[in-house]
Amino acid sequence: MKNEQSGLTFRPRPGAGESNRMRGSAHMSIRLAYPKGQGWQYHGRNRRAFWRVGCGSVLWVVFLVFALLVKTAVCAPIWIGAGARIQLPTSAEWSSMINFRPGDKEVVDLDPPIFSWSYTPDPRDCASDTKPKLFVLLVSTNPTCDSGFVLQLTNRLNFYNFLPPLGRGRTYYWKVGYINPASPYSTNRTLKADSWASEPYAWSRVRQFTIKANATVWDRSRFADPVYLAERGRHPHLLLNAGNRSAVSNWIVTAMASDWSYIIRSANTTLTEAWWPDQVLPGWGASDQAEQLAKVALAWQITRNPQYTNGAVTMLTNLAWYFVTNVYGLNEVPAIADWIGKMSCIKLFRGLAYAYDWLYEISSPSQRANVVKALDRRAMYMLYGGGGLYWWTGNYKGDTNGLYEPGGLYVESSSLAKKNSSHPIDNQLFSVVGALAAFADSGPCRDWFDVAMNWLIAISYPWGFVDGTDTGFGRGYGFGTLYGSSAAGALLLASTVFPDAHLHLTPYWRDAIDWTTAWCPVLFNPPFCAWGETGSGLNIYTAYKPFGDISCRYTNGYGFQHWNRMKDYRASYESRREYYDFTYRFYWPEPPQSNAPLRQLRVAGGWYAEHTLPPNTEEAFATNGIGWIFQARPAGSQCLHDYFSDGSFEIWAYGAWVTSPGQASIGRYGHHSMAHNSILVDGLGQVQDHRGPLEPVYAKFIAYTNWIGGTYIAADLTKAYPHHQCWYGGWQYPYPSLPYNSGPLTNLLRVHRHILFLRQKYFVVFDDLAATTPRKYSIVYHVTEDTLTNLSGGSFQYTSTNLFPPAPAVRTFVWQNTDPAQLDVTVMSGTNVNRNPITGEQPAGDGKYRAHAIWTSTRDPRVEFTFLTVIYPVREGSLPPQFRRIDNLTVAVTNGAEGDVISFDSGRTNDPNVTLVVDVATIRAIGLTQARPNVPGVTRFITVNDILQPRQMADSMISRSNTVCNLLWTELLPSEQLTLQDRASEEVRLQQTFANALHRIFDKCSLLEAVQQDGVKLSEYSQALLAKDVAGKNKLKYRLNWHLFCDAFPGYLERPN
C-alpha cells in the first residue's frame, strides 16, 4: 500500500506478528490521497481501529476493502523510497543571479506569469560580461518560437513585467534575444536609441510554460500607460488623495486618535522651532528636519488649516538644495551616496519625497522644479551612478553634476539586474519613494519608476535569491527581516498610489507572511543566527511592523495574529504610526486572527521549517513546542551576509535552544561551514564563487514526505563544496586561499543528508557520503553552554536554558550510532572552539562563541561512509531515552512505552523488528547531480536517466572495437576510464560517469567523421540536422552528436526530444 501524496509505502509482511515496538502507546497513521473532501484516515493503536469517513458513500466500499488489509498493514514498517521524490523546478536553476522564469515546462497560476531572465545567455558569464544589454522578449504559441507571437517587446530590463494577459489555459513558448552596445566596449555608451547593435548576438533556448485555466488574471500593462500614470500621478497621491481625503480625515478621528494626536503635536512644535523655515541643520539635524516637515505637510493635507502652510514650502526647497549640494559624513553628497548604514540620508530623502507630494498644490512651478531636481539627482544615481542598475565609467561613485556624460556605463555583478547585492538593494528600497512621488513630473523619476516597480513586481525578494515565490530569508534573521520590512514598506506605499493595480498579486506578498511566521515564531530569540549576519536576540523584532500591514493587505488572519502576538515584545516606538505609514489601516482593516500552518516547505528556495504547535502562538517556541529549520539552497551562498551553511539545521524545544549554529553578529567564523551543524570533507567546508554561479544548482531537497507523527526530508549537498578551480572570495570570506581555489573536491560524488522527525519528539540524522578517492569525513555539532557530559564514542548529553523568555532547562541526548571504532571524536572548546582541528585554520568571529564544537570524523579516510545520529531533547527531570545500536545503518530508540527501530538499510524492508525503513539506494539515485551543458542554446541535455544500458556501454568503450568507441575512450578522463573498468562499479555510478562524460564530449567534439568511417546508417533525425548544415554550429552540434551516438549504439541511450 502506498500513499502517492506523501511518498510513503506500508509493506505488509505475510504471516508476521505485530512487532513489540508497535505495542503499548506506540501507534502509526496512514493517510490515503483522495480528492478534496473525500479523504479518510486510519489509526492503528493496540489493534483497535478508528476511522474518519469523508463525503461520498463509495468510500465505505473502499474502507471495507482496505479493512481486510489492516491486520498485515498495521505491523508493516513505514518504507520511504521513490514516492518521496521532490522535483526541483527549473526556475530554481542559476538562482543566485536573476534567472529564467517561468522555468521550462512549468505550470503557472498568474496570467501573465512573472518573467525574468539571465543578464547573459550563459548565466556563468554574468559576472565577467559587464556590457549593458538590450533584450528582445518573444512569447509564442509556436514550439519553435519563430512565429505566432502573442508578445514581442524590446527593453533594457531583464525583469520587465508591465505586461498584458496572454490568455489562460494555453501552453506558450518563450525566448530572449541579447543585443550588445553598438560601440566598442571601451568607448562612450550612453544608452540612447542609437547605442545598440542592429540585431541580437545570441538567443536563449526556447522554454515552455502553461498558464492554468483558472489562473489569476493580472493585467500589468497599465503601468506602461501614460494616461493611467498621469491620472494616478496627480498630487497628492502618497497615502491619500483628493478623492479620499475627507474619508481619511473622518477615519483618523475615530480609529487613529492617539497616533494622530502625536502627529499634530509634532507639527505644532515644529512651527515654533528657531530654525523654521530658513535654517538647515547639518547632518542628522537635516534628517530630523525633513521628518518634521513631512508631519507638517500631512497635518496640512488632513486639516487644511493654513497655519501648516506657513513657511513649509520654503523649508522644503532649502532641504532639497542641501540634499544635492552638501558634503558630510564620508565626503559624500547625500543625493549620490551609497545609503547602506546611512539612516540620515534615508530619512532626509523620505521626508523630501512625502513633503513634495503633500505640498505640491501650494508650491510654485519654480519651487517644484527645485525639489524635483533633488529627486532627479537620486534617480540618476540609481540608474547610472552605481546605486542600483548601471555604473558610470567616469566615477564609480556617481556624478555630482547628475549628467553621467561623457563616459560609458557598465553592469557590475552586484547590480539589481544580476546578483542583487545588499548595497544596491538598500539603495533601491529606500529610494523608491522618490520615484513614487514624482513619476508623473520628471523624466529621470519616471525612468527610475520603471526600474523600481518592475523590480518590486518581478524580484521583490530582497535577500539576494530571486527565484520568486519560493525563496525565503536567504541572509539570516537580521538582514532578512530588515530587507523584508523595507520591501514590504515599498509595496504597501505603491499600493496606496495604485489601489486598482492589484499589487497584492506580487509573488512577494503571497509568501512573505507564510515564511516569516514559520521562520521567526512568536518570542523567537536566538542567541546566534544560524543563517546570516546580525540576526541574534531581539534584533529581529525591530523589523516586524510592516508584516502586520502586509497581513491586513492580504487579509491573512494568521499573519496578523503573528504580528499582534509579537507587538508586546518589540520596541515601543513600533506601536506608533509614523507619517509614512499612517493611513495603511484605512485601506486594509484588521482581519480575523487564526493559527498558522505547522509546516513550510520551500523547494526552489531550499528551506524547510516545522513546528509542533502553531508558530504564531507563544506556546510554539516558549513553552511546549518543538521546531526546526533545515536548509539546502539551490542558489547556495552569495558570499555576502549569508553563510556557507547548506545542510545545517536549527532545533529548539520546550522554550530552549537545542542547537544554535552560526554567530551572533558579523565575523568570518560564522561564514565558515564549521560554525554550523554541517558536513566537512578533509576539513574543508562549502564554498561558491562570489562573482556568480558556476553550477545551475548547488544544493537541493531530493525527497520529502510526512505522516501523522513523522516527517522525512533529504538533501543533496554535493555541488556546494569546492569543485571548481577559481578565485573564491566575498564579504567576510572565511577560508584561506589554498586549498579552496584549486577545486580540491572535484571527485566528491555524494553528500546527502537525511533527517527524520519522529513522534514530534526527536530527530534522526543520516549522512551518506562518497568520493572517488578516500576522504576524511566529519560532522560538526555545537553546544552553546558549558554543560557537556557523558561524551563517549561521539555520543553525549548537554543542558540548554533560555533567558528570554525564561524557560526550564532542557536536556538533550545525542546518540552516535556509527561504530565508535571507526570514529575520531574531537571536542574544541575555550579559545580553540573556532579552530578547525583538521586544517588548523581559525577564522575570527565576533567574540561570542559557543562552549563546544564536537567534531566526529572518520578515523581513516574512506571512499564511502555514513553517520547515523539521534538527537532527543527532553524536559529536565523527564524520563531519558534509551538507544541501541543494531548496526551502522539501524538504531533502536525507546522512551518508556514508546519504541522505534529505524533503518537506512534497504535490505531490511521485511525485517519484522524494524518500524521504519529509508530506502537509501533509491534516494541516492534520485539525488544524482544532473549534467548541464556548456552551451546554453541546447534544448535537452544528457542526464543519468538517459543512460539505458550502462554496463553494455562500458564494455563497448573498453573494447575500443571501432572508430567511435576509440574516439570516445580517448576523450574520457583517467578517473572515468577507471570507473568503467571497475566491474564492481554500481550501475548508478556508471550512469553518472557516462552522463558527465558524454555531456562534455558532445559539447567539445564531433562524432560525424567517426560515425561515417564506421559506416553507421544515419537516422532520419541525424539526416535532418545534417541537412541544416549544423555540424559546426555549437547550439545544435550537441544535439547532432547525441543522435549520432544513438545511431552507432542503438538502445544504449535515450534519444533527445
N, C-alpha and C positions, 0 to 999 in steps of 0.2 A: 504494500500500500504506500502511496506516495502523495505528498502534498505539493502540487505543482506550483502553488503560490509561494510557499515557504522554502521549497527545496529539500524538505525532509522526507525520508523514506523509513517506514517502520517494517522491518523484515521479520516475519514470523519464523519461529523455529519449530517445525513439526515435532510434536511429542515432548518438547522441552517443558519442564515445570517452571513455575514462577521463580524468578531469581530472589534470593534472600535480600538482595539490595533493594528490591522493589516493595518489600513488605513494610509494615509499620506505617509511619506517616508519609513515607515516600509516595509520590504519585507522578504520573505523566499525563500529558494532554496531547490530543490530536485535533488539529483544526483543518477541516477539509475546505477546498476552494469551490464555492458555489457562486452563482450570480448574486449581486447585492440583494439582501433581504431574504435569501433562501439558504442561509448557512445554518449548520448545527454543529454542536460541539460534544465531544465525548471525554469524560474524565474517568480514568481508572484509579480507584483507591481501594485497597483491600478487596479487590474483585467486585466491588459494587459499582454499578454504572449510573451515571447521571447524565441527562441529555437536555439540550435546549433545541426545540424544533422551530424553524422559521416558517414563513408562509409557503403554501403550496402542498397539497395533500400527497403529491407524488413523493415527497421526501420521507413519508412514513414507509413507503416501499423501500426506498434507499436505506433507511435506517434498519429495517428488518434484515435486509441482505447483509448490511455491514455488521449487525449484531452477531451474526453467525461466525464472524471472523474475530470477535473480540477476545475470545479465550486465548488464541495464539498471538494476537496483536499486542495484548496487554503485557506480555512477557517478552516482547521483542525489543531489541535495542533501538534507540534512535540512531539512524545511519545518515550521515551528511556526505553528499557526494556531488555529482554533476548538476543535480537540480538546484543547487545553491549558487550556481554561477551568476556573476554580475557582468553585464555587457557595458563596457565603458563607451559613452557616446563619443563620436569622432570630434565633436566640438570641444572636447577636453584636451585634444592634442595641441601641442605648442602653446599652451595657455599661460606661460609666464610672459608672453607678449600678447598683444591683441591678435586674435587668431580668427580662423574661418568659422563663421556662424551664419546660418544654421549648418550643422555638420552634415556630412554626406549620409543620405538615406534616413535622416532624422524626420520625425513627425512633430509638427509644431502646433501650438494652440493659440497663436496670435496671427491675425491677418492684417497687414503684412508681418512676417516674422522680424525679429531683431537681426539686422545684418552687421557684420564686421568682417574684416579680412586682414591678413598679414600685410605689413607695410612693404614687404618684398616678396617676390614669387616663392622663394625658398625661405622659410622662417629663420633658418640658420644664418642668413645674411643680414638680418635686421640691424645688428649692431655695427657691422662693417660698412654697409651701404648707407651713407648719410645723405645722399641726394634726395631732395624733395621729389615727391611723385604726384602725378595726376592720374586718377583712376577712372576706368570705364567699367561700370557695373551693368551686366546684361542678365536679365531673367527671362526665361523662355519656357514654352510648353514643349519644345522640341528637345529630345535627349541629347542631340549634338550641340544645342545652344548656339546654332548659327542662323536661326530664323524663328519666326513665330514669337517675337519678343513681346512680353507684357510690360517690361520695364527696361528703359535704357537711360542711363544718366552718366555724366562726367563730373567729377568733383575732386577736391583736394583732400577730403577726409576719408579715411578708411573705416569710418564708423558712421557714415551718413545715413540718417534714418527719417528724414522728413518725407515719408513715402505714402502713397495711396494704397488702399487694399488691392490685393491681387485676385481674390476670388477663392472662396472656401471649397473644400472637398476635392482638391486637384493636386496633382504632382507637378513640380516645377524643377527647372534645371538652371543653374547659375554659374557664372564665371566672372573673373575680373581681369581687365587689361591694365598693364603698368606702363606709364609714359614718363620718360625722363625729361629733365630740362633740355631745352634746345642748345643752350650754350655749354661750352666746356665746363668741367667741374670747378675749375679754379677762378672763373670769371663771374661777373655780376649775374645773380639770379634773383630778380626782384619779384618774380611770380606774377607777372602781368599776363594779359591774354596771349601775347606772342612769345611767351617764355618757354613754351613747351614744344617738344618734337611733334611731328605730324601724326604719328601712329604709335601704338604700343610696341615696346621692345620684347614683351613677354606676356603670356596669358596664364592664369591659374588653370588647373584642371577643372573640368565640369563637375559640379556637385549637384546632388539631387535632394529635394525635400518635399514633404507632403503637408499641406495645411488641412487640419481636421475639418470635417463637415460642420462641426459645431464650434469651431474656433471663434474666439472673441475678435470682432472686427474693430480695429483701431486705426482710424484714418489720421495719419500724422502729417499729411501734406499741407495742412493749414498753416504749419509753421513756416512754410516757404511762400505763403500767400501774402503779398504786400498789403492788400486791402485789409485782411484779417489782422495783421500786425499793427497797422496804423490805428485800427479801431481799439485794439487791446492796449496800445501804447499811449492812449490819452491819459493825461495826468489828472488826479493821482490814480495809480494802479497797484502800488505795493501795499498789500494787506487790506486795502479798502479802495473804493472808487466812488465817483459822484453818485452813481446809481444806488449804492447800498449804504452810503454814509449815515443816513438817518436811522436805518435799521441797526447799524453797528452802534450808534450812539445810544439807542434805547437798550440794546443788549448789555452794553457796558454798565449802565446804571444798576441793572439787576444782577447780572452774572459776574461782573468783574469789579465791583465797587471798591474792594480793598486795594487791588492792584492799580486801579485807575487813580485812586487817591494818591498812591506813591508817584505815579507819572506826573500828576498835576502839581504835587508839592515840589518835585524836582524841577519842573518847568518854571514854576513861580520863583524858586530860589535862583535859577539861572538868570532870570531877568534882572536880578538885583546885584549880580556879581560885578566887581570893579572892572573886570576885563571885557564885559559885554558892551558893545558888539565889535570893538575895534582892535583889541589886542589878542594876538595868538600866542599862547604859552608854548615853550619849547618841549619837544619830546613827548612824554606821556601826558603832559598838560594839554597838548593839542588833541590827543586822542580822547581825553575826558571831555574837552570842549565839544568835540564833534558829537559825542553821545548825548550831551546835554542839549545841544542844538536840535538833534533829532527828536528829543522829547518835547521841546518847544513846538516844533513843526507838527508833531502828532496832536498836541493839545490844540493847535490852530485848526487842524482838519476836523477834529471831533466837536469842538465847542464853537468854532467860527468866531471866537472872541478876538477882536482886533488887537488886544494887548499883546497877543503872542506873535503878531507880525512886526512889532516894533524892534527894528534892528536885526531881525532874523536873517534876511537876505544878505545884509552887509557881513554878518558873521560867516555865512555860508561862502561867499566869494573870497573872504580873507583866508579861510581854511583851505579852499581849493587852490589858491595861489601858493600857500605854504606846502601843500601836498606835492606840487610839481617843481618847486624851487629849493626847498630847504634841504640841507645836508646835515644829518645827525647819525648817531649810532656808529656803524662801521663805514663811515664816509659814503653813505648811500642816500639817494633821494627816494622818499617813500614810494613814489609812483613807479619806479623801476627797480625796486628792491625785491630780493628773494624773501618772502614773508615767513618762511618757516621759523618758528620761535620768536617772531616779531609781532606780538599781540598789539603793540601800539600802532603799527601800520594798519593792521586789520581793523581795529576799532575806528581809526580815523577815516578810512575809506568807507566802511559800512555807514558811519554817520553821514558822510557826504552824500552817498547814494540815496539814502532814505530822505534826507532833508531836501535834496534836489527834486525828488518826485513830489513831496508834500508841499513844497514852497513854490513849485513851478508857476502856478496861476498868479502869484503876486510878484514874480520876478520879471525884470525887463528882458528883452532879447539879448542885450549885451551881457547882462548878469548870467543868464542861462548859458551863453556861449563860454563864459569864463569857467563855469563849473563843468560843462561838457568837455572842455579842454583837459581838465584833470581826469575825468572818466576815460577819455580817449587815450590819454598817455598810458594809463594802466592797461587798456585793451590792446594797444600796440605792443607793449612789453609782453603781454601774454601771447600774442600772436607771433611776434618776430624777435623778441629780445631775450629768449631763453627762459621765460616764465612758465611756458607750458607746451607750446607746439613746435615752433622753429627757433633756431639760434642764429644770431647775426655774426657774420664773419668780421665785421668791423670792431665789435667788442662783445664778448660773450656775456657781459653783464648788462647789455642793453644800450640804448642810445638816449642820452639826456635830452636831445632835441626831438625825439619821438618820430624821426623820419625813416631810419633804417635804410638809408641810401647815402652814398653808393656802397656797394658791397653785396655779397651774396648771402644766402641762407642755407643752413644745413639742419639735419634732424638727428638729434642725439638719441641714443638707445633709451634714455630715461624719459623721452617725450611722452605726452599724453597719447600720441599716435602709435607708440611702441610699448615700452615697458611699464609706463605709469609709475615712476618712482615717487618717493614721498614728497620731494620738494615741488615738482610740477602739480601733484595732487593738492598739496596745501595751497599753492598759489591759485589753482583753479577754483577750489571750493570757496575760498574767501574773496575771490574777485568776481564771481558770477553775479553778485548783487549789482555791480556796476552795469553789466550788460542788461540785466532785467530792468534797471532804472531808465536807461536811455537807448534801448534798441530801436526806437522809432525816431530818434532825434539825431543820430550820428552814424556815419559810415563805419568807423572803426568799432563802435559798440555793437552795431548790427553784425559785423563780421565775427566779433568775439561771441555774440549771442549764438550765432550758428554753430560755432565750435562747442561752446559750453552746453547748449541744450542738446545737441546730438550726443555729446559725451554723457550727460546725465541720463538720457534715454537708453543709449546703447551699452555703455560701460558701467557707470554708476558704482560698481563695487570698488571702493577706493583703497583697497588693501593690496592692490597690485595684480591680483589674479583675475582675469577678465573673461571667464567663461560664462558670464551672465548669471543665469538663475540659480546656479548650483554651487557657488563658491563658499564663502564663509570668511571669518575674520583671519585672513592669512598672516597678519602681522602681530598677532597677540592681543591680549585683552586691552592693553593700554592704547596702542596705536589703532587697533581695530575699532574700539568704541569711539575713540577721538575722531577718526576719519568718518566712521559711520554716522556719528551725530552731525558732522558737518555736511555730509551728503544729504542726510535727511532734512536738514535745515534748508538747503538749496532747493530741493524738490518741493518742500512744503511752500516755500515762498513763491516758486514758479507756479504752483497750483492755485495760489490766490490771484495771480496775474492772468492765468489761463484756466479758469474754472471749468470750461467746457471742453478742454483738450484731453481729458481722461489720463492725466499723467500718473494716476494711481496704477495704471497698467504696466508701468515701467517694471522690468523684472526685479529691480532692487526692492521695490515696495512689497512684492509678493513674497519675498524670502527673508527680508531683514528682521521682521518680527519673530518669525519661527526660529531663526538661528540665534538671535540674541537671547531669546528665552531659554533655549536649550543650552547655550554655551555659558551663560552667566546667570545661574539660578539665583533666586532671592537670597540675600545675605551671603552670597558668594564672596569669599575673602581670601584669595590665595596668597601665601607668604612669598611664593615665587611665581613667575609667569612661565608656563610650560611652552608657549608657542611664539613668543615675541617679546620685544623690549617694553619696559616701563608699564607693566600690567599687574603689579602686585598690589595687595591690600586694597584700600578704598579708592585708589586712583581710578578704577574702572567705573565707580559710581558717578563721577562728575560728568560723564557723557551720556547719561541715560535720558535726560529730559526730552529730547526730540522723539524718542521711541514711544513715549506716551502719545505724542501728537500724531505720529505715524499710525499708531493703533486706532486712534479716533478717525483718521482719514480713511483707513481701510476697514472700519467697523469690525475690528478684531478684538473680541472680548477677552481672550486670554493674554494677548499682548498688553492690553490696557490694565488688566489685573496685575501683571508682572510689574509694570511701571508703578502702579499705585502702591503695591506692597513694598517697593523699594524706596519710595519717596521719603520715608522717615529716616532712612539711613544715608541719604545724600546730603551734600552741603546745603545749608539753609537757604542760600540765595537762589537755589534752583527751584524752590517752591513759588517764586515770584515771577510774574510775567515781565519781560522787558519790552521795549518799544518795537523790537524787530520780530517778535513772535506774538504780539499782543492779541491779535484777532483770530488766531487759528481755531479756537474752540467755537467761535461764531460760525465758522464754516462747517466744522466737524464736531458734533456733540459727543459726549462720552458714551461708549457702547456698554451694554450689559456685560458684567465680568463672568469669566468662565475659566476652567482649568485647562492647562496646556497639554499637548501630546507628550508622551513619555519618551519617544524615540525620534531622532532626526538622522537620516542617512543622506549624505551629500556625495553622490558617486563622482560627479565631474569635478567637484572641488576637493574631494578626498578627505572628508570629515565624517565621523560618526559620534553621536552623543546619546546617552541613555540615562534615564532616571527611574528609580522605583516608585517615586511619588511625583506628582505634577511639579515641574521646576519653577512655576510661578507661585508657589506656596512656600512659607517659611520652613515647613517640615522637610522639604526635599533635600535641603542641604544641612540645615542647622540641627535637626533632631533625629528623625527616624529613617531618613533615606540613604540610599547608596546611588552614586552616579559615577560616570566615567566618560572619557573622551579618547578617541583613537584617531590617528592621523596617517593618511597615505595620499599625498597631493600629486596629481599628475604633473602639475607645474613645478614641483619641488620647491626649493627656496630661491628667492630672488637675490639673496645675499645682501639684504637691506636690513629692515628691522625685524625680519623673521629669522627662524633658526633652521639649522640642518637637523631636523628632528623627526622626519617621517618614520613611521613605525613605532614612535613613542606613545605612551599612554599616560593618562592622569586619572587618579581614582580618589574619591572621597567617600566617607561612610560615617553615619551617625553623628555628624557635626564636626568631624576632624578630617585632616588630610592624610590619606593613606600613602599616597605618593605625591610629590610636588617637584617635578623636574624643572629645568631652566634656570633662570636667575631673576633677581628682584628688579633690576633696572637696566643699566647699559654696561656692557663689557664684553670682551672677546670670548670669555669662557662660556657664556650662555649660548653662543652660536655654535660651539663645538658639539658634535653628536654625543660625546661622552658626558655632557652635562644633562643628558636626558636618559630615560629608560630605554635605551637604544641597543642596537647590534653593531659591533665593530669587527672589522676583519684585519688581522695583523695589527691591531691597534688603530687602524685608520677608520675615520668616520665618513659620513656622506659629504658630497660637495657637488655643486653645479656651477657652471660658468656664469659669472655675474653679468656678463655683457649680453647674453641672450641664450636661448635654448639650443642644445646640441642633440637632444633626443626629443621625439614627439611626446613621450610620457616617461617621467622619472619614477613615479610610484603610482600604485592604483589598488583599489579594492578588487579582488577577484572572486570572492564568494561571500554570501551573506544569507542568513535565514534566522528566524526567531519563532519561538513557540511559547506557550504558557509555561513560565518557569525557566526559560533559557534563550540565549542569543549566541549566535556563532558568526564571526566575521574573519576574513583572511585578506592579507595584503601582500602584493609583490613589490618589494623594495629594491630589486636588483640594480636597476639603472640609476638609482640615487647615489651610488658610490662612484669613485673616480675611474671612469672607463676611458676618458679621452686625454690625449696629450694637449694641454693648452695652459694659458696663464690664468689660473684661478685667482680670485680676489673678491673685493666687495667691502661694504661697511662692516667694521669690526671683524674683519676676516680672521678666523681663529687659528689657522693652520700655518706651519712653516711651508715655504715654497716647495721644498722637497720633503717627501717623495711625491706629493699630490700631483704636481704639474706633469709628471711623467705618465700619468694614467696607470697607476700600479695595479688596479684591479680589473683590467680588461678581461681576464679569464674567469671572473666571477659568474657562475651560472645561475645561482638561485639564492635569494634571500627572501624567504617567505615567513611571515608572522601570522599565526592563527590565535584568536582569542575566543574563549568560551566564557560566558557569564551565566552561572547556573544557580537555580533556586532563588535568584535575586539576592544572593548572599556572597558568592565567591567567584574567583576568576581562575581560569586555566590558560596559560600562555605556552604555545608550542612554536619553537623556532626551527625552521627547516632550511639548512644551509648547504651549499655545494659550490665547488670551483673545479677547474680542470687540473689544478695542481694543489698540493697540500697547503692549507692555510690555518692560522690560529684564529679561531672564532671566539668572540667574547660577547656577553650580555652584561649591561650595567644597570644597577638598581640603586636608588638613592633613598637614604633615610634622613629626615630633616633634623630630628632631635637626637641627642646622645643617649639613646635608650636601647641600643642594640644588645641582644642577649642570645645565648644558645646557638652560636654560629657553629655549624658542623656540615661539611661537605656541600656548601652552597645553600643550606637551609638555615633559617634564623627567625628570630622574633623581635618585635620592637613595639613601642608605645607612641601614639600620637595624641596631642592635645590641641585645642584651639582657643585663642584668646578672645577673638571677636568673630561671631558671637561665642560666648563661653559655652563649652560642652564637656561632658565627662570624657575621660580618656578612652581611647580605642586601641585595642591590642591587635596587631596584625601578625599572622603566621605565614611565613614564606617557605614553601617546600620545594627543594630542587630534586626532581625525580631522576635525573640522569645519574648514572653510576658514578659515585664520588671518585673512584679510581681513575676515571677518565678526565678529571677536572683539576684545574688550579683555581683557588679562590684567594683573592687579594682584597683586603679592606683598606681603602685610602681614607685617612682621617686627618684632622688638625690642619696644619699648614700644607699637607700633601693631598688634601681632598680633591683639589682641582688639577692634580698631576696625572698624566697618563702612565701607568706602570709598564706599558709595553714599549712605547716610543720615547718616553721621558719628557714629552712636551708638557708645558704648564702655562696655558694662556691665562692672562689676568682677567679677573671678573670685576664685580662691583664691590667686593669686600664682604658680601653677605653670602656665606656658603652654608651648605647643609653639613650635618655632623659626619656622615659617612657616605662613601661611594663603594658599593660592593661589586667587584669585577669577578665574574665567573667565566672562566676561559677553558678551552680545550688544553689538556696537559701537553699534548703533542699536536703538531699541525696535522690536519685531516683534509681529505678531499671532500668528504661529506660528513655532516654532523647535525645532531638535533639536541635541543634543550627543551625540557618539559618542566614548567614552573607553575606551582599553585600559590595563589595569593588569597588568604582567607582572613578578612577583618572581623573582629567580634567586639562587643562592648566589654570593657574591663569587668572581670568577675563572671563573665558568661562561660558556658561550657566550651573548652577548647576543642578544635577539630583534631581528627586523627588522620594520618596519611600512611599509606603502604605502597612501596614500590613493587610492582609486579614485573615489569621490565622497563627498558628505557622509553618505551612508547606507551606504556599503560600504567595508570595510577588509580588507587582506591582512596576515596575521600569519605570519611564518615563524621557525623556530628550528632551524637545522641541516636535517635531512631532513624535519622536520615542517612542515606548512603548512596554513593555513586561509584561506578567503575568506568573510567574514561580512557579510551584508547585511540591512538593515532596510527594504529596498525590496521591496514585494510584487510589483512587476513583474519581479523578477529570478528568479522561480521556475524558469524554464527556461534560465537563463544557464549555459552549460557550464563556466564558470570559478568558479562560486560553490559552496561546500560546505555552507553553512547559510544559510537564509533565515527571518527572522521576519516574518510577515505582520502588519505593524503596523496596517494598516487594519482588519483583523479584530479585533485586540486592542483597538483604540480603541473599537469598537462594544461589546465586552464590558464595557469599563470605564466606559461612560456612567453617570453617577450617576443612580440611580433616584429619581423623585419620591416624596415621602411626604406624608401628609395632615396638615392641622392638626387634624382631628377623629379622635380615637382609636377611635371606635365603628365606623368603616367597615371592612368585611371585606376589600375588594380595592381597590387604588389604581392609578391610571394609571401605566404605565411606558413606556419607549421601545418595547418590544416590542408594545405595543397599538396603536401608530400604523402603520396598514397602508398608507396612500397619502398620504404627507406632502406631495408636490408638489401633488396634486389638492386636498388640504385647504388648502394655502397659497393656491392660485388662488381657491378659493371664498371664503376670508376676505377676500382683497384686493378681490374684486368687490363685496362687501357687497350682494349681489343680493336678500337677503331679510332679514326681521327678525332671525332667529337669527344670520346672518353679521354683521349690523350690531352686534348686542349683543356678540358675541364679539370683533369687531375693536376696539370702543371699550374693552374690558377688557384688551386686550393692552398690555404695556409698550412704550414707544417703541423700545427696543432689539429687542424681539421682532418688532415690525412691520417694522423694517429687515431683519431676518434673513429674514422671509417674502418681502419684496420683492426680495431679492438673488437673482437667478437662478443665481448661482454657488454658492449655499449647498449644501453636501453634504446628502444625504438624512439622514445620521445627525445632522447639526446641526439639521435641521428636526424630526426626531423628538424630539430632546431639548427643543427650544424648545416644541413642542406638549405634550409630557409635563408640563413645568413649568407652562406657561400654563393648560392645561385642569385640572390639579390645583388650581391656585389659584382658577380661575373656578368650578369645580364646588363648591368649598367655600364660596365667597363669595356667589354669585348663584343665581338660579332661572331656568332656561330655559323653564319651563312656559308662561308667558304668551306668550313669543315663538314657541314651537312652535305654540301654539293659534292665534295670529294668522296664521301661515303655512299653517294648515290641514293640518298634518302628521298622517298616520294613526299613531296610537299603537300600539305593540307590546303584546303580552299582558304583557310584563314591566313596562312603564310603567303599564299599566292596573291591574295587581295592586298596585303600590306606591301608586298614587293611591287605590285602594280602602281602603288602610290609613290614608289621610289623613296621609301622611308629608311633604308638601311643606314644612312648616315645622319638621320635626324634623331637627336637624343630622345626627344619626348616620346617617340614611337619605337625606337630601337629596342628598348626594354621589352615591349610587348612582342615584337617580332622574334627576339631571342627566345622568349617563353614558348611561343608556338613552334619554333624550330626544334626546341628541346623535346616538346611533346610529339613532334613528328618522328624524331630519332628514337625516342623511348616511349612507345605507347603504353599507357596505363600507369606510368611511374608518377605522373604529375597531373594535377587538375589543370585544365586549360583556363586562361583568363576569360572573363565575361566578354 
